[in-house]
Amino acid sequence: MKKTMLIACLVLHSWCSVFAQKMTQSLDSLIMASYEAAEFTGSVLVSKGGKIIIKKNYGENDDHTIFNIASITKSFTAALIMKLQEAGKLSVQDKLAKYYPDFPQANTITIHHLLTHTSGVFNYTDDPAFWKMDQTKEQTLTQMIACFKDKPLNFESGSRFQYSNSGYTLLGYIIEQVTGTTYSKALEQYIFKPLGMHYSSYGPPADTSHLAIGYMMYYRNFKNPAPAVHPSISYATGAIYSTTEDLYKWHRALQKGKFLSKRSLAAIFTKDKGPYGYGWFIDSMYGKQRILHDGKIPGYKNILIRFPQDDICIIALSNANSSSGDMIGNIMSILYHQPLARSFGNLPVINMPDSMKKEFTGIYKFRKEDSTQVLVRLQESHLYLQIPGKEEQRLQPVKRNVFRAGNARIEFMRNDKGAIWQMLVFIRGEIMGVVKI
């Protein structure tokens, strides 16, 4: 009997190992295809049940490559607030006026409102003036708060949801007031050191040897470096730098329920007026609660997804704003044995009248003075693309301004008046851009 049970256990273990290997291979193949198509560059970690299924780097990265995680920072800011509440140093029901009495209408705004994006405080990144600011230069916290302090509330506090980076800037201010130290040191004291997150920091690390260079666009034949946003700009809304391994430690701390009390975790993962709790978006997928936050800042594009019920964690950190998010959906599909989304090459061709097709025809050049021409012509209701030195390809519309030509994806860009002015050709991880003459 014991021998039979032992054999059964060995067979089950072997089957599980084979299944895990196949899942790892499926994930790697999916991500590698995205990398080769220049749709993703960065680091990925996927785990289930406390076991890492895949942890791999794609592109110019290694196991300790550090990325600016942007708005995923908000999950840490919210956790700091909850740590301080557990220590009896504040309450999420406290009014903003208790910590910042000079802030307009501070008596109507609570910490809970700031955490859940229901405060109505104007989001400074919605102000065109913010985007004219040199974001590579240091700003004081007073200067950053001045970007939104005198703006009227967008709505009555607590009445509805509207995402606001300004709210989390104010939370950072409150953390500093309560702890008597900087937001950076509070992160180290309460989170990074206790959890052993040795590669995480507020702002870029002092040793930049593992820091991923951020790109606005990253292709095999073209790389456009991004300006480095100063941490004083993104502050408690998006200035943390970390790795997939450290973020996995963050997931495990939340999953085990030892870092914060059950009561605190319940508050964090409870939605209010919108799809947001304390520092996390919350929804459901495949009948399971899904907790996530993405982050985007010049040079970096990231996402952290958790399915607590199944102890699933997906972390994808990219050092290119041009990275596509389509890969993430397919990672979840593989984990939950769902059909994969159609690849670009399998998208159905849409109907398009000749009158619309004519908008794309014409001569395109790399520069106006060049003699080399790229031609798009219409013949018998079909569009054709002729690139010098290459075989003419038929353009098949899959979206209004997106076409397939053999293995290439063709995107046409329109100006403010709706007229075509540029054509972008994406193929085998490379990009080519030409302007319509």
C-alpha positions in Angstrom: 0.0 0.0 0.0 2.8 2.4 1.0 4.7 1.5 -2.1 1.6 2.2 -4.3 1.1 5.6 -2.6 4.8 6.4 -3.1 4.6 5.6 -6.8 1.4 7.7 -7.2 3.1 10.6 -5.5 6.2 10.3 -7.7 3.9 10.2 -10.8 2.0 13.2 -9.7 5.2 15.1 -8.9 6.6 14.2 -12.4 3.3 15.3 -14.1 3.4 18.6 -12.2 7.0 19.2 -13.2 6.3 18.5 -16.8 3.2 20.8 -16.7 5.2 23.6 -15.1 8.0 23.2 -17.7 5.4 23.5 -20.5 3.9 26.6 -19.0 7.3 28.2 -18.6 8.1 27.4 -22.2 4.7 28.8 -23.3 5.3 32.0 -21.4 8.9 32.3 -22.7 7.8 31.8 -26.3 5.1 34.4 -25.9 7.4 37.0 -24.4 10.3 36.3 -26.8 8.0 36.8 -29.7 7.0 40.2 -28.3 10.7 41.0 -27.8 11.7 40.0 -31.3 8.9 42.1 -32.7 10.2 45.1 -30.6 6.9 45.1 -28.7 8.6 44.5 -25.3 12.0 44.9 -23.8 12.6 44.5 -20.1 12.2 41.9 -17.3 9.3 39.6 -16.5 8.5 37.5 -13.4 5.5 35.2 -13.1 4.7 33.1 -10.1 1.9 30.9 -8.8 1.5 29.4 -5.3 4.8 30.8 -4.1 6.8 29.3 -6.9 8.4 31.3 -9.7 7.3 30.0 -13.1 9.5 32.3 -15.1 12.0 35.0 -14.3 13.7 36.3 -17.3 15.2 39.3 -18.9 14.7 40.4 -22.5 17.0 42.9 -24.0 19.8 44.9 -22.3 18.9 43.7 -18.8 20.0 41.2 -16.1 18.6 39.6 -12.9 19.1 42.8 -10.9 18.2 45.4 -13.5 16.5 48.3 -11.9 13.5 50.2 -13.4 11.5 53.3 -12.4 8.3 51.6 -11.5 6.3 54.9 -11.8 2.8 54.7 -10.4 3.3 51.3 -8.9 4.9 53.5 -6.2 1.3 54.4 -5.1 1.0 50.9 -3.6 3.9 51.6 -1.3 2.7 55.1 -0.4 -0.7 53.6 0.7 1.1 50.9 2.6 3.1 53.5 4.5 -0.1 55.2 5.5 -1.6 52.0 6.8 1.6 51.2 8.7 1.4 54.6 10.4 -2.3 54.0 11.2 -1.4 50.6 12.8 1.2 52.4 14.9 -1.5 54.9 16.1 0.2 57.8 14.4 -2.7 58.8 12.1 -6.1 57.6 10.9 -7.4 57.4 7.4 -10.4 59.4 8.6 -8.2 62.3 9.6 -8.8 65.5 7.8 -6.1 67.0 5.6 -6.4 70.1 7.7 -4.8 68.3 10.6 -1.5 68.1 8.6 -1.9 70.9 6.1 -4.3 73.6 7.5 -3.4 76.1 4.8 -4.6 73.8 1.9 -7.9 75.1 0.5 -10.9 73.1 1.7 -8.6 70.9 3.8 -11.5 70.4 6.3 -13.5 68.5 3.6 -10.7 66.2 2.5 -9.7 63.0 4.4 -6.7 60.8 4.0 -9.2 58.1 2.9 -10.3 60.4 0.0 -6.7 60.9 -1.0 -6.0 57.2 -1.0 -9.0 56.3 -3.1 -8.8 59.2 -5.6 -12.1 60.5 -4.4 -10.8 63.8 -3.0 -11.6 66.0 -6.0 -8.1 67.5 -5.8 -6.9 68.7 -9.3 -4.5 66.3 -10.9 -1.4 68.3 -11.8 -0.5 66.1 -14.7 -3.7 67.2 -16.4 -2.4 70.8 -16.5 -0.7 71.6 -19.8 1.7 73.9 -17.9 3.1 70.8 -16.1 4.2 69.3 -19.4 6.1 72.5 -20.2 8.1 72.2 -17.0 11.7 70.8 -17.3 11.0 67.6 -15.5 14.7 66.7 -15.2 15.2 69.5 -12.8 14.7 69.2 -9.0 11.6 70.8 -7.5 10.8 71.4 -3.8 7.7 69.7 -2.4 6.3 73.2 -1.9 6.8 73.9 -5.6 5.1 70.7 -6.6 2.1 71.3 -4.3 1.9 74.8 -5.8 1.1 73.2 -9.1 -2.4 72.2 -7.9 -2.9 73.9 -4.5 -4.9 76.9 -5.8 -6.9 74.9 -8.3 -10.6 74.5 -7.3 -11.7 71.0 -6.4 -13.0 69.0 -9.4 -16.0 67.8 -7.3 -17.1 67.5 -3.7 -14.7 65.3 -1.8 -16.0 61.7 -1.4 -18.7 62.1 -4.1 -16.9 60.3 -6.9 -13.7 58.8 -8.3 -11.1 60.6 -10.4 -7.5 59.6 -10.6 -5.2 62.2 -9.1 -1.4 62.2 -8.8 -1.8 65.3 -6.6 -3.6 63.3 -3.9 -0.6 61.0 -3.6 1.7 63.9 -3.5 -0.3 65.1 -0.5 0.0 61.7 1.1 3.8 61.9 0.8 3.6 65.2 2.5 1.5 63.7 5.4 4.0 60.8 5.8 6.8 63.3 6.2 4.8 65.3 8.7 3.9 62.3 10.8 7.3 60.5 10.7 9.4 63.6 11.0 11.6 62.2 8.2 11.7 62.2 4.4 9.5 60.0 2.3 12.6 58.3 1.1 13.8 57.4 4.6 10.3 56.3 5.6 10.3 53.8 2.7 13.6 52.4 3.8 12.6 52.2 7.5 9.1 50.7 7.1 9.3 48.7 3.9 12.5 48.2 2.0 14.8 47.1 4.9 12.2 44.9 6.7 11.3 43.1 3.5 14.9 42.8 2.2 14.2 44.8 -0.9 17.9 45.6 -1.4 17.6 46.8 -5.0 14.7 49.2 -4.3 15.1 52.9 -3.6 13.4 56.3 -3.8 14.9 57.8 -7.0 17.6 56.1 -9.0 20.1 54.1 -7.1 23.5 55.6 -6.1 25.2 52.7 -8.0 23.7 53.0 -11.6 25.5 49.9 -12.9 22.2 47.9 -12.8 19.9 50.8 -13.8 18.0 50.3 -17.1 18.4 53.1 -19.6 14.9 54.4 -20.3 13.8 54.8 -23.9 10.9 56.6 -25.5 11.2 54.3 -28.5 13.2 51.1 -28.6 13.7 49.2 -31.9 16.6 47.2 -33.2 17.5 50.0 -35.7 16.4 53.0 -33.6 16.6 53.9 -29.9 15.4 57.2 -28.6 16.6 57.7 -24.9 14.1 59.3 -22.6 14.8 62.3 -20.3 15.2 61.1 -16.7 12.4 62.5 -14.6 13.7 63.9 -11.3 12.3 62.0 -8.4 11.1 65.2 -6.7 8.7 65.6 -9.6 7.0 62.2 -9.4 7.7 61.9 -5.6 5.2 59.7 -3.7 3.2 59.1 -6.9 5.9 57.5 -9.0 9.6 57.9 -7.9 10.4 54.4 -6.7 13.0 52.3 -8.5 12.9 48.5 -8.2 13.4 45.1 -9.7 11.1 42.2 -10.6 12.7 40.2 -7.7 12.1 43.0 -5.1 8.5 43.5 -6.3 8.0 39.7 -6.0 9.1 40.1 -2.3 6.5 42.9 -2.1 3.8 40.5 -3.5 4.8 37.8 -1.0 4.6 40.2 1.9 1.1 41.2 1.0 0.1 37.6 0.1 1.3 36.2 3.5 -0.5 38.9 5.4 2.4 39.3 7.8 3.5 42.8 6.7 0.1 44.4 7.4 -2.8 43.3 9.6 -5.8 41.6 8.0 -7.8 44.7 8.8 -5.4 46.9 7.0 -5.2 44.6 4.0 -9.0 44.4 3.8 -9.2 48.2 3.7 -6.5 48.4 1.0 -8.3 46.0 -1.2 -11.8 47.4 -0.9 -13.0 49.7 -3.7 -14.8 53.0 -2.9 -16.5 55.1 -5.5 -14.4 53.8 -8.3 -12.2 50.8 -9.3 -9.6 51.8 -6.7 -8.8 50.9 -3.1 -5.7 52.1 -1.3 -2.9 52.3 -3.9 -4.3 49.5 -6.1 -6.9 49.1 -8.9 -9.3 46.3 -8.1 -11.5 44.3 -10.5 -12.3 40.7 -11.3 -11.2 38.3 -14.1 -12.0 34.7 -14.6 -14.3 34.9 -11.6 -11.3 35.9 -9.4 -10.4 39.1 -7.7 -7.6 40.9 -9.6 -5.5 43.5 -8.0 -3.1 45.6 -10.1 -1.3 48.8 -10.8 0.4 49.9 -13.9 3.0 52.7 -14.2 4.2 54.9 -17.1 6.8 57.6 -17.0 9.2 58.8 -19.7 11.5 55.8 -20.4 9.6 53.2 -18.4 6.3 51.2 -18.7 5.3 48.6 -16.1 2.6 46.5 -14.6 2.1 44.4 -11.4 -0.9 42.1 -11.3 -2.0 39.9 -8.5 -4.7 37.2 -8.2 -4.6 36.7 -4.4 -7.1 33.8 -4.4 -4.7 31.7 -6.6 -1.5 33.4 -5.3 -0.6 34.4 -8.9 1.7 37.4 -9.5 2.7 38.9 -12.8 5.4 41.5 -13.0 6.5 43.1 -16.2 9.0 46.0 -16.1 9.9 47.7 -19.4 12.5 50.4 -20.1 10.7 51.5 -23.3 7.5 53.5 -23.6 7.0 51.9 -27.0 6.4 48.5 -25.3 3.0 47.0 -26.0 0.6 45.8 -23.3 -0.9 43.1 -25.5 1.5 40.5 -24.1 0.2 40.9 -20.6 -3.3 39.7 -21.6 -1.9 36.6 -23.1 0.2 35.9 -20.1 -3.0 35.8 -18.0 -4.6 33.6 -20.7 -1.8 31.1 -20.4 -2.0 31.0 -16.6 -5.8 30.4 -16.7 -5.8 28.2 -19.8 -7.8 30.6 -21.9 -7.5 31.1 -25.7 -4.8 33.6 -26.6 -5.7 36.9 -28.3 -5.2 36.9 -32.0 -1.7 38.0 -33.0 -1.4 40.9 -35.4 -0.8 38.5 -38.3 -4.1 36.8 -37.6 -6.3 39.9 -37.3 -9.2 39.8 -39.7 -9.1 42.1 -42.7 -11.8 44.8 -42.5 -13.8 46.3 -45.3 -12.7 49.7 -46.5 -14.2 51.7 -49.4 -11.9 52.9 -52.2 -12.7 56.5 -51.2 -11.0 56.0 -47.9 -8.2 53.9 -49.4 -7.3 56.8 -51.6 -6.3 58.9 -48.5 -3.3 56.6 -48.0 -2.0 56.8 -51.6 0.9 59.0 -52.6 4.7 59.4 -52.4 6.5 59.2 -49.1 10.1 60.1 -48.4 12.5 59.9 -45.5 13.3 63.5 -46.1 11.9 65.9 -48.7 15.2 66.4 -50.4 15.8 62.6 -50.8 15.5 61.1 -54.3 14.4 57.7 -52.8 10.6 57.3 -52.8 8.2 55.0 -51.1 5.0 54.6 -53.0 1.5 53.6 -52.0 -0.9 53.1 -54.9 -4.4 51.9 -55.4 -5.2 49.4 -58.1 -8.5 47.5 -58.6 -9.6 48.3 -55.0 -6.3 47.1 -53.5 -3.6 49.2 -51.9 0.0 48.3 -52.7 3.3 49.4 -50.9 6.5 49.7 -52.9 9.7 50.2 -51.0 12.8 50.6 -53.2 14.8 47.4 -53.5 12.0 45.2 -52.1 9.1 43.3 -53.6 5.8 45.2 -53.8 3.4 44.2 -51.0 -0.4 44.4 -50.8 -1.7 46.4 -47.9 -4.6 44.8 -46.1 -6.5 47.0 -43.6 -7.0 45.6 -40.1 -7.9 48.9 -38.5 -8.8 52.3 -39.8 -5.1 53.5 -40.0 -3.3 50.1 -39.6 -2.5 47.7 -42.4 -0.7 44.3 -42.8 1.8 43.8 -45.5 3.4 40.4 -45.4 5.1 40.2 -42.1 5.1 44.0 -41.6 2.7 46.2 -39.7 2.0 49.5 -41.3 0.6 52.5 -39.4 -0.5 55.8 -40.9 -0.4 58.9 -38.8 -2.8 61.8 -39.2 -2.3 65.5 -38.4 -4.7 67.7 -36.5 -6.8 68.2 -39.6 -7.2 64.4 -40.1 -4.9 64.2 -43.2 -2.2 61.5 -43.5 1.2 62.9 -43.0 3.4 60.0 -42.0 3.7 56.2 -42.5 5.5 53.9 -40.0 6.6 50.5 -41.1 7.3 47.9 -38.3 9.0 44.6 -39.2 11.3 42.2 -37.4 11.8 44.5 -34.5 12.8 47.5 -36.7 11.0 50.7 -37.5 11.0 52.9 -40.6 9.3 56.2 -40.8 8.5 58.2 -44.0 6.7 61.5 -44.5 4.0 62.0 -47.2 5.0 64.5 -49.8 
